[in-house]
């Protein structure tokens, strides 16, 4: 729960944050309303996990692809075409197939 929140959490008023996995009340459901992990921390955790499991060449491909995707979003945050990826895209399905890569994209 968020700091200084007096709300008693129950099934009808509890949300689980997608980013940090904390159970929070409806009022504190947004990342900036509770002690949530930053997007950078989540991405770094996912990449660290991927580096430990993936081969070096696969990790390099995934890292380069994720860097390009995030770079496009940062450069043009209002452009909707950079905020969605098609799973059927050959590059996405080949280079970002590892679960840690997919986790980094859920930010």
N, CA, C and O of each residue as an XYZ file, in Angstrom:
428
protein
N       0.839     -1.189      0.000
C       0.000      0.000      0.000
C       0.879      1.245      0.000
O       2.048      1.205      0.382
N       0.290      2.337     -0.434
C       1.012      3.603     -0.489
C       1.259      4.126      0.922
O       0.497      3.842      1.845
N       2.331      4.891      1.073
C       2.665      5.470      2.377
C       1.565      6.427      2.827
O       1.027      7.190      2.024
N       1.241      6.382      4.100
C       0.214      7.244      4.722
C      -1.196      7.017      4.190
O      -2.066      7.862      4.398
N      -1.441      5.926      3.525
C      -2.790      5.624      3.031
C      -3.536      4.845      4.116
O      -3.035      3.853      4.646
N      -4.720      5.306      4.426
C      -5.513      4.667      5.485
C      -6.548      3.688      4.944
O      -7.296      3.079      5.710
N      -6.589      3.542      3.656
C      -7.576      2.657      3.012
C      -7.266      1.200      3.362
O      -6.128      0.750      3.228
N      -8.278      0.478      3.807
C      -8.133     -0.962      4.049
C      -8.326     -1.672      2.725
O      -9.359     -1.518      2.073
N      -7.342     -2.443      2.331
C      -7.403     -3.116      1.044
C      -8.272     -4.364      1.124
O      -8.105     -5.203      2.009
N      -9.196     -4.466      0.187
C     -10.084     -5.624      0.066
C     -10.233     -5.916     -1.431
O      -9.716     -5.171     -2.263
N     -10.918     -6.968     -1.762
C     -11.055     -7.370     -3.163
C     -11.707     -6.297     -4.025
O     -11.375     -6.178     -5.204
N     -12.619     -5.521     -3.473
C     -13.355     -4.542     -4.276
C     -12.596     -3.235     -4.515
O     -13.005     -2.445     -5.366
N     -11.501     -2.984     -3.788
C     -10.794     -1.713     -3.939
C      -9.282     -1.888     -4.096
O      -8.525     -0.954     -3.832
N      -8.843     -3.050     -4.514
C      -7.424     -3.328     -4.639
C      -7.032     -3.502     -6.100
O      -7.690     -4.212     -6.860
N      -5.953     -2.842     -6.468
C      -5.376     -2.959     -7.808
C      -3.935     -3.424     -7.624
O      -3.255     -2.992     -6.693
N      -3.476     -4.291     -8.496
C      -2.081     -4.719     -8.460
C      -1.342     -3.964     -9.560
O      -1.692     -4.061    -10.736
N      -0.320     -3.213     -9.166
C       0.456     -2.407    -10.112
C       1.187     -3.326    -11.092
O       1.844     -4.283    -10.682
N       1.069     -3.034    -12.375
C       1.737     -3.845    -13.394
C       3.245     -3.687    -13.366
O       3.972     -4.603    -13.751
N       3.720     -2.544    -12.919
C       5.155     -2.266    -12.937
C       5.867     -2.860    -11.728
O       6.884     -3.535    -11.889
N       5.352     -2.622    -10.512
C       6.066     -3.057     -9.298
C       5.380     -4.226     -8.588
O       5.937     -4.790     -7.647
N       4.190     -4.588     -9.028
C       3.445     -5.724     -8.489
C       2.955     -5.504     -7.063
O       2.653     -6.471     -6.364
N       2.870     -4.241     -6.614
C       2.334     -3.932     -5.287
C       0.813     -3.912     -5.335
O       0.219     -3.545     -6.350
N       0.192     -4.305     -4.241
C      -1.260     -4.146     -4.091
C      -1.506     -2.747     -3.542
O      -0.993     -2.392     -2.480
N      -2.288     -1.958     -4.261
C      -2.566     -0.570     -3.866
C      -4.059     -0.287     -3.989
O      -4.790     -1.003     -4.674
N      -4.496      0.773     -3.309
C      -5.899      1.170     -3.397
C      -6.150      1.891     -4.723
O      -5.209      2.228     -5.441
N      -7.413      2.123     -5.038
C      -7.769      2.773     -6.293
C      -7.176      4.175     -6.402
O      -6.775      4.597     -7.487
N      -7.121      4.893     -5.292
C      -6.595      6.259     -5.311
C      -5.110      6.287     -5.682
O      -4.650      7.229     -6.327
N      -4.369      5.267     -5.281
C      -2.923      5.229     -5.500
C      -2.521      4.246     -6.602
O      -1.415      3.707     -6.569
N      -3.387      4.011     -7.560
C      -3.119      3.006     -8.584
C      -2.098      3.437     -9.635
O      -1.521      2.578    -10.301
N      -1.858      4.729     -9.804
C      -0.908      5.205    -10.803
C       0.507      5.188    -10.245
O       0.718      5.367     -9.045
N       1.481      4.967    -11.138
C       2.872      4.810    -10.717
C       3.396      5.994     -9.910
O       4.215      5.817     -9.008
N       2.930      7.200    -10.229
C       3.424      8.377     -9.511
C       2.698      8.609     -8.187
O       3.019      9.555     -7.469
N       1.719      7.754     -7.854
C       0.952      7.912     -6.620
C       1.398      6.969     -5.503
O       0.925      7.095     -4.373
N       2.286      6.039     -5.792
C       2.807      5.136     -4.777
C       4.292      4.899     -5.031
O       4.818      5.304     -6.068
N       4.955      4.257     -4.106
C       6.403      4.002     -4.227
C       6.632      2.903     -5.259
O       6.825      1.735     -4.920
N       6.606      3.303     -6.511
C       6.741      2.359     -7.618
C       8.159      2.405     -8.167
O       8.876      3.390     -7.988
N       8.549      1.344     -8.830
C       9.838      1.326     -9.498
C       9.790      2.252    -10.702
O       8.747      2.389    -11.340
N      10.898      2.878    -11.011
C      10.941      3.719    -12.207
C      11.027      2.820    -13.439
O      11.407      1.652    -13.344
N      10.679      3.368    -14.567
C      10.749      2.616    -15.824
C      12.180      2.166    -16.089
O      12.406      1.076    -16.614
N      13.143      3.004    -15.729
C      14.546      2.670    -15.934
C      14.952      1.468    -15.077
O      15.672      0.588    -15.549
N      14.494      1.426    -13.816
C      14.811      0.297    -12.934
C      14.208     -1.005    -13.461
O      14.857     -2.050    -13.433
N      12.979     -0.939    -13.935
C      12.320     -2.134    -14.463
C      13.051     -2.630    -15.709
O      13.288     -3.829    -15.856
N      13.408     -1.711    -16.602
C      14.124     -2.095    -17.824
C      15.487     -2.690    -17.486
O      15.883     -3.699    -18.071
N      16.208     -2.078    -16.550
C      17.517     -2.606    -16.151
C      17.404     -3.988    -15.526
O      18.233     -4.858    -15.795
N      16.386     -4.203    -14.693
C      16.174     -5.531    -14.094
C      15.893     -6.573    -15.164
O      16.429     -7.681    -15.116
N      15.052     -6.218    -16.130
C      14.718     -7.149    -17.207
C      15.945     -7.466    -18.061
O      16.162     -8.615    -18.444
N      16.746     -6.437    -18.357
C      17.940     -6.663    -19.173
C      18.995     -7.474    -18.420
O      19.692     -8.289    -19.025
N      19.119     -7.263    -17.125
C      20.053     -8.054    -16.322
C      19.651     -9.518    -16.325
O      20.493    -10.408    -16.450
N      18.351     -9.756    -16.184
C      17.838    -11.132    -16.221
C      18.079    -11.752    -17.591
O      18.475    -12.914    -17.686
N      17.845    -10.991    -18.642
C      18.034    -11.501    -20.002
C      19.500    -11.819    -20.267
O      19.815    -12.837    -20.884
N      20.400    -10.950    -19.800
C      21.838    -11.157    -20.034
C      22.302    -12.470    -19.412
O      23.156    -13.155    -19.975
N      21.746    -12.826    -18.254
C      22.149    -14.052    -17.565
C      21.665    -15.305    -18.296
O      22.280    -16.366    -18.181
N      20.584    -15.190    -19.035
C      19.970    -16.371    -19.648
C      20.289    -16.507    -21.136
O      20.467    -17.617    -21.638
N      20.361    -15.379    -21.838
C      20.517    -15.404    -23.291
C      21.980    -15.520    -23.702
O      22.884    -15.180    -22.939
N      22.194    -16.004    -24.921
C      23.555    -16.020    -25.461
C      23.989    -14.576    -25.728
O      23.138    -13.710    -25.934
N      25.284    -14.307    -25.728
C      25.748    -12.926    -25.935
C      25.253    -12.296    -27.241
O      24.904    -11.116    -27.264
N      25.221    -13.072    -28.319
C      24.769    -12.501    -29.598
C      23.267    -12.209    -29.580
O      22.828    -11.187    -30.106
N      22.476    -13.105    -28.975
C      21.030    -12.869    -28.868
C      20.753    -11.658    -27.970
O      19.870    -10.850    -28.260
N      21.514    -11.542    -26.880
C      21.330    -10.407    -25.981
C      21.676     -9.104    -26.689
O      20.960     -8.113    -26.545
N      22.766     -9.095    -27.452
C      23.169     -7.881    -28.184
C      22.081     -7.466    -29.173
O      21.772     -6.280    -29.289
N      21.497     -8.431    -29.885
C      20.404     -8.126    -30.821
C      19.189     -7.567    -30.090
O      18.598     -6.577    -30.521
N      18.820     -8.208    -28.979
C      17.652     -7.757    -28.220
C      17.899     -6.372    -27.632
O      17.010     -5.520    -27.660
N      19.091     -6.140    -27.103
C      19.420     -4.847    -26.502
C      19.383     -3.736    -27.554
O      18.845     -2.659    -27.297
N      19.948     -3.990    -28.726
C      19.947     -2.986    -29.794
C      18.523     -2.679    -30.254
O      18.178     -1.523    -30.501
N      17.703     -3.716    -30.365
C      16.319     -3.523    -30.800
C      15.515     -2.757    -29.755
O      14.773     -1.836    -30.094
N      15.661     -3.134    -28.481
C      14.961     -2.418    -27.414
C      15.415     -0.962    -27.324
O      14.601     -0.067    -27.094
N      16.710     -0.728    -27.506
C      17.219      0.644    -27.472
C      16.604      1.483    -28.583
O      16.276      2.652    -28.376
N      16.447      0.890    -29.755
C      15.831      1.616    -30.878
C      14.356      1.896    -30.598
O      13.872      2.999    -30.850
N      13.647      0.903    -30.080
C      12.221      1.071    -29.763
C      12.037      2.175    -28.724
O      11.227      3.081    -28.917
N      12.792      2.103    -27.615
C      12.670      3.113    -26.560
C      13.137      4.482    -27.038
O      12.562      5.501    -26.656
N      14.175      4.512    -27.871
C      14.651      5.778    -28.428
C      13.587      6.457    -29.281
O      13.421      7.675    -29.221
N      12.869      5.667    -30.074
C      11.783      6.220    -30.896
C      10.670      6.789    -30.029
O      10.128      7.854    -30.327
N      10.331      6.086    -28.963
C       9.263      6.553    -28.071
C       9.683      7.843    -27.372
O       8.882      8.771    -27.253
N      10.912      7.910    -26.915
C      11.396      9.108    -26.226
C      11.468     10.294    -27.188
O      11.139     11.421    -26.817
N      11.897     10.037    -28.416
C      12.031     11.116    -29.393
C      10.669     11.685    -29.802
O      10.532     12.892    -30.004
N       9.672     10.816    -29.922
C       8.336     11.256    -30.331
C       7.269     10.598    -29.448
O       6.586      9.675    -29.892
N       7.119     11.063    -28.203
C       6.190     10.414    -27.267
C       4.722     10.471    -27.709
O       3.932      9.622    -27.293
N       4.346     11.425    -28.520
C       2.958     11.524    -28.957
C       2.632     10.695    -30.184
O       1.465     10.580    -30.558
N       3.640     10.117    -30.816
C       3.427      9.346    -32.045
C       3.002      7.921    -31.685
O       3.799      7.134    -31.176
N       1.760      7.609    -31.951
C       1.176      6.319    -31.555
C       1.836      5.131    -32.262
O       1.857      4.031    -31.711
N       2.371      5.328    -33.460
C       2.952      4.191    -34.187
C       4.191      3.630    -33.484
O       4.527      2.462    -33.677
N       4.876      4.447    -32.670
C       6.042      3.966    -31.939
C       5.659      3.281    -30.636
O       6.515      2.665    -30.001
N       4.421      3.366    -30.224
C       3.987      2.803    -28.942
C       3.406      1.395    -29.069
O       3.064      0.775    -28.063
N       3.295      0.892    -30.284
C       2.778     -0.457    -30.485
C       3.723     -1.251    -31.381
O       4.323     -0.707    -32.308
N       3.843     -2.523    -31.094
C       4.623     -3.430    -31.923
C       3.745     -4.620    -32.277
O       2.999     -5.126    -31.438
N       3.839     -5.060    -33.515
C       3.074     -6.233    -33.944
C       3.897     -7.488    -33.662
O       5.065     -7.574    -34.039
N       3.280     -8.445    -33.003
C       3.970     -9.699    -32.710
C       4.321    -10.451    -33.990
O       5.257    -11.250    -34.002
N       3.580    -10.202    -35.062
C       3.836    -10.878    -36.321
C       5.021    -10.280    -37.075
O       5.490    -10.881    -38.041
N       5.517     -9.113    -36.661
C       6.680     -8.494    -37.287
C       7.873     -9.425    -37.128
O       8.137     -9.916    -36.030
N       8.599     -9.674    -38.226
C       9.702    -10.635    -38.216
C      10.796    -10.245    -37.226
O      11.305    -11.101    -36.503
N      11.161     -8.972    -37.184
C      12.225     -8.532    -36.275
C      11.786     -8.673    -34.826
O      12.556     -9.128    -33.980
N      10.558     -8.285    -34.541
C      10.045     -8.383    -33.171
C       9.989     -9.834    -32.724
O      10.441    -10.163    -31.626
N       9.444    -10.701    -33.556
C       9.296    -12.106    -33.156
C      10.639    -12.822    -33.058
O      10.774    -13.767    -32.281
N      11.627    -12.394    -33.824
C      12.931    -13.053    -33.786
C      13.828    -12.498    -32.687
O      14.396    -13.268    -31.912
N      13.967    -11.178    -32.604
C      14.942    -10.577    -31.690
C      14.405    -10.331    -30.288
O      15.186    -10.228    -29.342
N      13.089    -10.234    -30.136
C      12.505     -9.946    -28.827
C      11.653    -11.108    -28.328
O      10.621    -10.886    -27.695
N      12.061    -12.317    -28.598
C      11.263    -13.484    -28.219
C      11.475    -13.910    -26.773
O      10.665    -14.659    -26.226
N      12.535    -13.451    -26.155
C      12.841    -13.856    -24.787
C      11.865    -13.172    -23.811
O      11.551    -11.995    -23.989
N      11.387    -13.888    -22.791
C      10.437    -13.295    -21.830
C      10.939    -12.013    -21.155
O      10.139    -11.130    -20.845
N      12.243    -11.900    -20.926
C      12.775    -10.675    -20.312
C      12.638     -9.495    -21.257
O      12.394     -8.374    -20.810
N      12.790     -9.724    -22.554
C      12.591     -8.649    -23.528
C      11.140     -8.204    -23.536
O      10.852     -7.009    -23.601
N      10.239     -9.151    -23.471
C       8.805     -8.845    -23.452
C       8.462     -8.083    -22.190
O       7.651     -7.158    -22.232
N       9.065     -8.455    -21.058
C       8.826     -7.751    -19.788
C       9.281     -6.301    -19.879
O       8.601     -5.412    -19.369
N      10.405     -6.051    -20.511
C      10.889     -4.680    -20.664
C       9.936     -3.859    -21.510
O       9.817     -2.652    -21.299
N       9.257     -4.476    -22.455
C       8.312     -3.754    -23.313
C       7.015     -3.421    -22.607
O       6.274     -2.559    -23.079
N       6.716     -4.062    -21.510
C       5.446     -3.812    -20.803
C       5.460     -2.536    -19.969
O       4.490     -2.244    -19.270
N       6.515     -1.799    -20.033
C       6.593     -0.553    -19.292
C       5.541      0.367    -19.787
O       5.422      1.490    -19.297
